[in-house]
Amino acid sequence: MTRQQIIVPVAGMRAEPRPDAALDNEGLFGETVEIFETENGFAHARLLVDGYEGWIDGTALGNLPAATAQVTVPMTHVTSTPDIKSPGLFTLSIGSAVQVRAPAGEMVEIAMADGSGFVPAGHLRALDDRAADWVAVAETLIASPYKWGGRSVFGLDCSALVQLALAAGGVRVPRDSGPQHDIGTEIAGLGNLQRGDLQRGDLIFWRGHVGIMLDPDRLLHANAYHMAVAAEPLDQAIDRIAAVAGPVTAWRRPVA
């Protein structure tokens, strides 16, 4: 078994080793994968950050030095020199992992598979730093497009929003909403919950869906109704989602 890193901004993790197979998840630049086998130019790999497995196009994988920092803004442009007017190389999403080689004024040099690039220093945070308010991180992704299986600012689904935002706060959780049902602690039984029991950062679950409470009355979630990350009144969301996914299945508090 070998390990490599994702060397493109976003790499699809597919159900089968072909480009038109269903997208199950995405890996981000700098994340490490374990490779089990290869077939048809794809690598069957496990994403170390959460254990998710899928088939990744082999051209998206290579070798990068160990990451020291993470992108903490929705997206950041990588330029070819420290001059912000220099040609852009590509754009990284929040959650991407990079090795910082050297400061360059307001920019820093980061390692790439075939050289280096530069990003604003203020767009990165050391890997061991934690966001004081992980929900505020989720709010920065408002209006990002909804994408089934997506896990970046360029497109993400409900459970990816929860996973990326909590990771910024130092809490690692599973990728899918099903296993996320078990994170943290239960707030109250479904029949006993009072609106006053809810607080910022609580999670609400339906069958196949999850959202983040901004406060006791407002929900933030990536959803196919708005086709984006959006905030809306909780009661409105509950009524609409009930027709598609049924009633609320759990209320959880991921962070004490």
Short mmCIF file of the C-alpha atoms (twelve columns), coordinates in Angstrom:
data_MODEL
# 
_entry.id   MODEL 
# 
loop_
_atom_site.group_PDB 
_atom_site.id 
_atom_site.type_symbol 
_atom_site.label_atom_id 
_atom_site.label_alt_id 
_atom_site.label_comp_id 
_atom_site.label_asym_id 
_atom_site.label_seq_id 
_atom_site.Cartn_x 
_atom_site.Cartn_y 
_atom_site.Cartn_z 
_atom_site.pdbx_PDB_model_num 
ATOM 1   C CA . MET A 1   0.000   0.000  0.000   1 
ATOM 2   C CA . THR A 2   1.391   3.407  -0.963  1 
ATOM 3   C CA . ARG A 3   0.546   6.940  0.072   1 
ATOM 4   C CA . GLN A 4   0.269   9.989  -2.156  1 
ATOM 5   C CA . GLN A 5   -1.249  13.438 -2.000  1 
ATOM 6   C CA . ILE A 6   -3.910  15.156 -4.051  1 
ATOM 7   C CA . ILE A 7   -2.084  17.630 -6.314  1 
ATOM 8   C CA . VAL A 8   -5.087  19.280 -7.986  1 
ATOM 9   C CA . PRO A 9   -7.510  21.709 -6.313  1 
ATOM 10  C CA . VAL A 10  -10.284 19.094 -6.054  1 
ATOM 11  C CA . ALA A 11  -10.207 15.390 -6.920  1 
ATOM 12  C CA . GLY A 12  -13.404 13.401 -7.364  1 
ATOM 13  C CA . MET A 13  -13.794 10.113 -5.506  1 
ATOM 14  C CA . ARG A 14  -16.016 7.916  -7.662  1 
ATOM 15  C CA . ALA A 15  -17.934 4.705  -7.125  1 
ATOM 16  C CA . GLU A 16  -16.144 2.947  -9.988  1 
ATOM 17  C CA . PRO A 17  -12.871 3.449  -11.921 1 
ATOM 18  C CA . ARG A 18  -14.255 5.499  -14.764 1 
ATOM 19  C CA . PRO A 19  -14.839 9.255  -15.265 1 
ATOM 20  C CA . ASP A 20  -18.616 8.976  -15.646 1 
ATOM 21  C CA . ALA A 21  -19.151 6.944  -12.458 1 
ATOM 22  C CA . ALA A 22  -21.175 8.419  -9.602  1 
ATOM 23  C CA . LEU A 23  -19.385 11.035 -7.501  1 
ATOM 24  C CA . ASP A 24  -19.352 9.928  -3.853  1 
ATOM 25  C CA . ASN A 25  -16.900 12.404 -2.347  1 
ATOM 26  C CA . GLU A 26  -14.018 14.748 -3.127  1 
ATOM 27  C CA . GLY A 27  -10.480 15.107 -1.823  1 
ATOM 28  C CA . LEU A 28  -8.808  18.486 -1.525  1 
ATOM 29  C CA . PHE A 29  -5.353  19.690 -2.487  1 
ATOM 30  C CA . GLY A 30  -2.693  18.390 -0.126  1 
ATOM 31  C CA . GLU A 31  -4.785  15.693 1.504   1 
ATOM 32  C CA . THR A 32  -3.146  12.285 1.751   1 
ATOM 33  C CA . VAL A 33  -4.619  9.040  0.452   1 
ATOM 34  C CA . GLU A 34  -3.681  5.400  0.837   1 
ATOM 35  C CA . ILE A 35  -3.773  3.547  -2.480  1 
ATOM 36  C CA . PHE A 36  -4.950  -0.077 -2.539  1 
ATOM 37  C CA . GLU A 37  -4.941  -0.810 -6.272  1 
ATOM 38  C CA . THR A 38  -5.109  0.811  -9.688  1 
ATOM 39  C CA . GLU A 39  -7.392  0.135  -12.625 1 
ATOM 40  C CA . ASN A 40  -8.153  1.949  -15.856 1 
ATOM 41  C CA . GLY A 41  -5.977  4.909  -14.814 1 
ATOM 42  C CA . PHE A 42  -7.787  5.287  -11.492 1 
ATOM 43  C CA . ALA A 43  -6.534  4.574  -7.984  1 
ATOM 44  C CA . HIS A 44  -8.745  2.879  -5.398  1 
ATOM 45  C CA . ALA A 45  -7.822  4.978  -2.381  1 
ATOM 46  C CA . ARG A 46  -8.740  5.880  1.170   1 
ATOM 47  C CA . LEU A 47  -8.760  9.540  2.213   1 
ATOM 48  C CA . LEU A 48  -6.845  9.651  5.493   1 
ATOM 49  C CA . VAL A 49  -8.663  12.690 6.842   1 
ATOM 50  C CA . ASP A 50  -11.894 10.709 7.305   1 
ATOM 51  C CA . GLY A 51  -11.343 7.168  6.002   1 
ATOM 52  C CA . TYR A 52  -13.563 7.622  2.948   1 
ATOM 53  C CA . GLU A 53  -12.800 5.282  0.028   1 
ATOM 54  C CA . GLY A 54  -13.318 5.760  -3.687  1 
ATOM 55  C CA . TRP A 55  -11.706 5.763  -7.125  1 
ATOM 56  C CA . ILE A 56  -9.547  8.806  -7.931  1 
ATOM 57  C CA . ASP A 57  -8.162  9.732  -11.347 1 
ATOM 58  C CA . GLY A 58  -4.467  8.884  -11.128 1 
ATOM 59  C CA . THR A 59  -3.464  12.202 -12.706 1 
ATOM 60  C CA . ALA A 60  -4.814  13.961 -9.597  1 
ATOM 61  C CA . LEU A 61  -2.294  12.194 -7.355  1 
ATOM 62  C CA . GLY A 62  1.398   12.794 -6.738  1 
ATOM 63  C CA . ASN A 63  3.868   13.661 -4.033  1 
ATOM 64  C CA . LEU A 64  3.854   16.754 -1.857  1 
ATOM 65  C CA . PRO A 65  5.818   17.563 1.285   1 
ATOM 66  C CA . ALA A 66  4.012   17.340 4.612   1 
ATOM 67  C CA . ALA A 67  1.420   20.069 5.066   1 
ATOM 68  C CA . THR A 68  1.923   22.752 7.712   1 
ATOM 69  C CA . ALA A 69  -1.098  24.980 7.090   1 
ATOM 70  C CA . GLN A 70  -4.667  24.935 5.839   1 
ATOM 71  C CA . VAL A 71  -6.751  27.290 3.716   1 
ATOM 72  C CA . THR A 72  -9.313  28.948 6.001   1 
ATOM 73  C CA . VAL A 73  -11.131 31.287 3.606   1 
ATOM 74  C CA . PRO A 74  -13.715 30.026 1.114   1 
ATOM 75  C CA . MET A 75  -11.172 30.154 -1.708  1 
ATOM 76  C CA . THR A 76  -7.745  31.571 -2.460  1 
ATOM 77  C CA . HIS A 77  -5.923  32.132 -5.751  1 
ATOM 78  C CA . VAL A 78  -2.426  30.726 -6.167  1 
ATOM 79  C CA . THR A 79  -0.160  33.031 -8.176  1 
ATOM 80  C CA . SER A 80  3.159   32.296 -9.835  1 
ATOM 81  C CA . THR A 81  5.103   34.979 -7.913  1 
ATOM 82  C CA . PRO A 82  4.496   37.042 -4.739  1 
ATOM 83  C CA . ASP A 83  3.163   39.843 -6.969  1 
ATOM 84  C CA . ILE A 84  -0.640  39.673 -6.911  1 
ATOM 85  C CA . LYS A 85  -0.600  40.828 -10.547 1 
ATOM 86  C CA . SER A 86  1.381   37.761 -11.631 1 
ATOM 87  C CA . PRO A 87  -0.345  34.978 -13.575 1 
ATOM 88  C CA . GLY A 88  -2.685  32.793 -11.578 1 
ATOM 89  C CA . LEU A 89  -1.974  29.068 -11.399 1 
ATOM 90  C CA . PHE A 90  -5.185  27.698 -9.864  1 
ATOM 91  C CA . THR A 91  -7.638  28.278 -7.023  1 
ATOM 92  C CA . LEU A 92  -7.731  26.366 -3.737  1 
ATOM 93  C CA . SER A 93  -10.809 25.694 -1.617  1 
ATOM 94  C CA . ILE A 94  -11.225 26.030 2.098   1 
ATOM 95  C CA . GLY A 95  -9.813  22.943 3.803   1 
ATOM 96  C CA . SER A 96  -6.928  22.483 1.356   1 
ATOM 97  C CA . ALA A 97  -3.655  21.506 3.055   1 
ATOM 98  C CA . VAL A 98  -0.363  23.141 2.048   1 
ATOM 99  C CA . GLN A 99  3.243   23.300 3.118   1 
ATOM 100 C CA . VAL A 100 4.445   26.865 3.669   1 
ATOM 101 C CA . ARG A 101 8.016   27.182 2.408   1 
ATOM 102 C CA . ALA A 102 8.794   30.792 3.202   1 
ATOM 103 C CA . PRO A 103 7.109   34.131 3.943   1 
ATOM 104 C CA . ALA A 104 7.076   36.662 1.132   1 
ATOM 105 C CA . GLY A 105 5.705   39.822 2.688   1 
ATOM 106 C CA . GLU A 106 1.936   39.643 2.669   1 
ATOM 107 C CA . MET A 107 2.207   36.472 0.570   1 
ATOM 108 C CA . VAL A 108 3.679   33.080 1.434   1 
ATOM 109 C CA . GLU A 109 5.299   30.501 -0.791  1 
ATOM 110 C CA . ILE A 110 3.632   27.090 -0.829  1 
ATOM 111 C CA . ALA A 111 4.864   23.792 -2.243  1 
ATOM 112 C CA . MET A 112 3.296   22.267 -5.328  1 
ATOM 113 C CA . ALA A 113 4.002   19.010 -7.125  1 
ATOM 114 C CA . ASP A 114 6.058   20.759 -9.789  1 
ATOM 115 C CA . GLY A 115 7.458   23.813 -8.027  1 
ATOM 116 C CA . SER A 116 5.801   26.428 -5.875  1 
ATOM 117 C CA . GLY A 117 3.160   29.125 -5.840  1 
ATOM 118 C CA . PHE A 118 2.104   32.029 -3.651  1 
ATOM 119 C CA . VAL A 119 -1.029  32.797 -1.630  1 
ATOM 120 C CA . PRO A 120 -1.983  35.571 0.798   1 
ATOM 121 C CA . ALA A 121 -0.659  34.795 4.286   1 
ATOM 122 C CA . GLY A 122 -3.989  35.813 5.788   1 
ATOM 123 C CA . HIS A 123 -5.764  33.028 3.916   1 
ATOM 124 C CA . LEU A 124 -3.907  30.301 5.817   1 
ATOM 125 C CA . ARG A 125 -3.842  29.018 9.374   1 
ATOM 126 C CA . ALA A 126 -1.391  26.591 10.972  1 
ATOM 127 C CA . LEU A 127 -2.740  23.050 11.111  1 
ATOM 128 C CA . ASP A 128 -2.901  23.087 14.909  1 
ATOM 129 C CA . ASP A 129 -4.786  26.402 15.075  1 
ATOM 130 C CA . ARG A 130 -8.537  26.268 15.608  1 
ATOM 131 C CA . ALA A 131 -11.317 28.622 14.556  1 
ATOM 132 C CA . ALA A 132 -12.950 30.177 17.611  1 
ATOM 133 C CA . ASP A 133 -16.416 29.947 16.021  1 
ATOM 134 C CA . TRP A 134 -16.752 27.008 13.615  1 
ATOM 135 C CA . VAL A 135 -20.283 28.079 12.682  1 
ATOM 136 C CA . ALA A 136 -18.884 31.381 11.408  1 
ATOM 137 C CA . VAL A 137 -16.696 29.311 9.088   1 
ATOM 138 C CA . ALA A 138 -19.817 27.607 7.744   1 
ATOM 139 C CA . GLU A 139 -21.423 31.030 7.217   1 
ATOM 140 C CA . THR A 140 -18.583 32.096 4.934   1 
ATOM 141 C CA . LEU A 141 -19.777 29.398 2.530   1 
ATOM 142 C CA . ILE A 142 -23.271 30.877 2.117   1 
ATOM 143 C CA . ALA A 143 -24.186 30.946 -1.603  1 
ATOM 144 C CA . SER A 144 -21.644 28.248 -2.492  1 
ATOM 145 C CA . PRO A 145 -23.385 25.937 -4.982  1 
ATOM 146 C CA . TYR A 146 -24.963 22.672 -3.916  1 
ATOM 147 C CA . LYS A 147 -23.303 19.598 -5.404  1 
ATOM 148 C CA . TRP A 148 -24.095 15.987 -4.555  1 
ATOM 149 C CA . GLY A 149 -20.850 14.421 -3.314  1 
ATOM 150 C CA . GLY A 150 -19.066 17.784 -3.436  1 
ATOM 151 C CA . ARG A 151 -16.739 18.866 -0.647  1 
ATOM 152 C CA . SER A 152 -15.358 22.277 -1.628  1 
ATOM 153 C CA . VAL A 153 -16.399 25.882 -2.044  1 
ATOM 154 C CA . PHE A 154 -16.909 25.101 -5.746  1 
ATOM 155 C CA . GLY A 155 -19.774 22.770 -4.805  1 
ATOM 156 C CA . LEU A 156 -20.690 20.836 -1.670  1 
ATOM 157 C CA . ASP A 157 -23.481 18.905 -0.020  1 
ATOM 158 C CA . CYS A 158 -25.031 19.103 3.434   1 
ATOM 159 C CA . SER A 159 -22.692 16.760 5.285   1 
ATOM 160 C CA . ALA A 160 -19.590 18.241 3.639   1 
ATOM 161 C CA . LEU A 161 -20.576 21.675 4.965   1 
ATOM 162 C CA . VAL A 162 -20.763 20.236 8.478   1 
ATOM 163 C CA . GLN A 163 -17.514 18.306 8.095   1 
ATOM 164 C CA . LEU A 164 -15.472 21.222 6.684   1 
ATOM 165 C CA . ALA A 165 -16.725 23.743 9.223   1 
ATOM 166 C CA . LEU A 166 -16.238 21.472 12.240  1 
ATOM 167 C CA . ALA A 167 -12.745 20.539 11.015  1 
ATOM 168 C CA . ALA A 168 -11.847 24.237 11.072  1 
ATOM 169 C CA . GLY A 169 -12.843 24.184 14.733  1 
ATOM 170 C CA . GLY A 170 -10.674 21.154 15.424  1 
ATOM 171 C CA . VAL A 171 -13.447 18.547 15.409  1 
ATOM 172 C CA . ARG A 172 -13.115 15.643 12.976  1 
ATOM 173 C CA . VAL A 173 -16.384 13.980 11.985  1 
ATOM 174 C CA . PRO A 174 -17.471 11.402 9.385   1 
ATOM 175 C CA . ARG A 175 -18.164 12.486 5.832   1 
ATOM 176 C CA . ASP A 176 -21.800 11.373 5.440   1 
ATOM 177 C CA . SER A 177 -24.903 12.518 7.305   1 
ATOM 178 C CA . GLY A 178 -25.775 8.946  8.379   1 
ATOM 179 C CA . PRO A 179 -22.676 8.441  10.558  1 
ATOM 180 C CA . GLN A 180 -22.835 12.082 11.607  1 
ATOM 181 C CA . HIS A 181 -26.024 11.167 13.501  1 
ATOM 182 C CA . ASP A 182 -23.775 9.766  16.235  1 
ATOM 183 C CA . ILE A 183 -21.392 12.678 16.765  1 
ATOM 184 C CA . GLY A 184 -21.482 14.730 19.957  1 
ATOM 185 C CA . THR A 185 -24.369 14.327 22.351  1 
ATOM 186 C CA . GLU A 186 -28.135 14.211 22.025  1 
ATOM 187 C CA . ILE A 187 -29.783 17.471 23.024  1 
ATOM 188 C CA . ALA A 188 -33.148 16.024 23.980  1 
ATOM 189 C CA . GLY A 189 -35.530 13.309 22.876  1 
ATOM 190 C CA . LEU A 190 -37.441 14.203 19.733  1 
ATOM 191 C CA . GLY A 191 -40.684 14.521 21.648  1 
ATOM 192 C CA . ASN A 192 -39.174 16.549 24.480  1 
ATOM 193 C CA . LEU A 193 -37.159 19.192 22.632  1 
ATOM 194 C CA . GLN A 194 -38.080 22.789 23.351  1 
ATOM 195 C CA . ARG A 195 -36.959 25.601 21.058  1 
ATOM 196 C CA . GLY A 196 -35.163 27.178 24.001  1 
ATOM 197 C CA . ASP A 197 -32.979 24.061 24.233  1 
ATOM 198 C CA . LEU A 198 -31.300 24.912 20.940  1 
ATOM 199 C CA . GLN A 199 -28.141 26.961 20.563  1 
ATOM 200 C CA . ARG A 200 -25.711 28.077 17.900  1 
ATOM 201 C CA . GLY A 201 -23.864 25.092 16.449  1 
ATOM 202 C CA . ASP A 202 -26.454 22.435 17.195  1 
ATOM 203 C CA . LEU A 203 -27.153 19.988 14.379  1 
ATOM 204 C CA . ILE A 204 -30.554 18.905 13.105  1 
ATOM 205 C CA . PHE A 205 -30.929 15.670 11.127  1 
ATOM 206 C CA . TRP A 206 -33.424 14.201 8.730   1 
ATOM 207 C CA . ARG A 207 -33.120 10.983 6.761   1 
ATOM 208 C CA . GLY A 208 -30.250 11.806 4.408   1 
ATOM 209 C CA . HIS A 209 -29.867 15.459 5.431   1 
ATOM 210 C CA . VAL A 210 -28.229 17.611 8.098   1 
ATOM 211 C CA . GLY A 211 -28.170 21.307 8.923   1 
ATOM 212 C CA . ILE A 212 -26.514 23.682 11.384  1 
ATOM 213 C CA . MET A 213 -28.418 25.946 13.746  1 
ATOM 214 C CA . LEU A 214 -27.305 29.576 13.583  1 
ATOM 215 C CA . ASP A 215 -29.519 30.319 16.590  1 
ATOM 216 C CA . PRO A 216 -32.710 28.734 17.962  1 
ATOM 217 C CA . ASP A 217 -34.739 29.955 14.977  1 
ATOM 218 C CA . ARG A 218 -32.471 29.851 11.895  1 
ATOM 219 C CA . LEU A 219 -30.993 26.942 9.986   1 
ATOM 220 C CA . LEU A 220 -27.922 26.928 7.747   1 
ATOM 221 C CA . HIS A 221 -27.572 24.060 5.268   1 
ATOM 222 C CA . ALA A 222 -26.394 23.084 1.810   1 
ATOM 223 C CA . ASN A 223 -29.550 21.906 0.099   1 
ATOM 224 C CA . ALA A 224 -31.064 21.019 -3.243  1 
ATOM 225 C CA . TYR A 225 -34.056 23.351 -2.794  1 
ATOM 226 C CA . HIS A 226 -31.896 26.496 -2.923  1 
ATOM 227 C CA . MET A 227 -29.153 24.614 -4.834  1 
ATOM 228 C CA . ALA A 228 -26.720 26.413 -2.543  1 
ATOM 229 C CA . VAL A 229 -25.661 26.881 1.045   1 
ATOM 230 C CA . ALA A 230 -28.465 28.981 2.499   1 
ATOM 231 C CA . ALA A 231 -29.892 30.211 5.788   1 
ATOM 232 C CA . GLU A 232 -33.631 30.125 6.406   1 
ATOM 233 C CA . PRO A 233 -36.174 29.980 9.233   1 
ATOM 234 C CA . LEU A 234 -36.126 26.591 10.926  1 
ATOM 235 C CA . ASP A 235 -39.906 26.103 10.872  1 
ATOM 236 C CA . GLN A 236 -40.001 26.801 7.136   1 
ATOM 237 C CA . ALA A 237 -37.272 24.239 6.477   1 
ATOM 238 C CA . ILE A 238 -38.903 21.575 8.666   1 
ATOM 239 C CA . ASP A 239 -42.232 21.914 6.851   1 
ATOM 240 C CA . ARG A 240 -40.662 21.739 3.395   1 
ATOM 241 C CA . ILE A 241 -38.208 18.906 4.113   1 
ATOM 242 C CA . ALA A 242 -40.888 16.778 5.776   1 
ATOM 243 C CA . ALA A 243 -42.520 16.266 2.375   1 
ATOM 244 C CA . VAL A 244 -39.279 14.840 0.946   1 
ATOM 245 C CA . ALA A 245 -37.315 13.255 3.785   1 
ATOM 246 C CA . GLY A 246 -39.889 12.846 6.528   1 
ATOM 247 C CA . PRO A 247 -39.646 14.166 10.084  1 
ATOM 248 C CA . VAL A 248 -36.575 15.263 12.022  1 
ATOM 249 C CA . THR A 249 -34.609 12.185 13.147  1 
ATOM 250 C CA . ALA A 250 -32.110 13.672 15.635  1 
ATOM 251 C CA . TRP A 251 -30.845 16.780 17.380  1 
ATOM 252 C CA . ARG A 252 -27.147 16.666 18.274  1 
ATOM 253 C CA . ARG A 253 -24.636 19.006 19.930  1 
ATOM 254 C CA . PRO A 254 -21.216 18.301 18.356  1 
ATOM 255 C CA . VAL A 255 -19.232 20.643 20.596  1 
ATOM 256 C CA . ALA A 256 -19.745 20.985 24.342  1 
# 
